[in-house]
Amino acid sequence: MKASSSILTAVLAAAMLVGGVACAPTQSRQSTGEVIDDASVTARVKTALINAPGVKSTAINVETFRGVVSLSGFVDSEEMARRAVAAAEKVGGVRSVKSDMQVKPAS
C-alpha cells in the first residue's frame, strides 16, 4: 500500500509540474495577468482614439501584445494616422505603437 501511495504522489507531482509549465508565459504566449493588462490597454487606447480630434476611430483596429499596441485599418490621410499614433502613445501602459494603417486611395 505504501508503494502505491508513493507512486500516486509522484504521478500527481509530475502532472502538476507539467500543468504549471503549460500555463507559463513564453515569447509568443502570455500569462493570464498579461492578457488582462493588454485588454485594459486596448480598451484605453480605443477610448483615446474616440476622443482624439480628427480621428475616425471606427476604422482603426487596435491590438495589444505585452504593451505593444498595433494600429491597423484604413484612414483618410497620413495626418489622421499620425494623430491616432500620438493618441495611443499617450495612454498609460503602452510601451510602443506600431502603425499598420493604410491611407484610403482618393476616389
HELIX and SHEET records of a PDB file:
HELIX    1   1 LYS A    2  CYS A   23  1                                  22    
HELIX    2   2 THR A   32  ASN A   51  1                                  20    
HELIX    3   3 SER A   57  ALA A   59  5                                   3    
HELIX    4   4 GLU A   78  GLU A   89  1                                  12    
SHEET    1   A 3 ILE A  60  PHE A  65  0                                        
SHEET    2   A 3 VAL A  68  VAL A  75 -1                                        
SHEET    3   A 3 SER A  96  VAL A 103  1                                        
END                                                                             
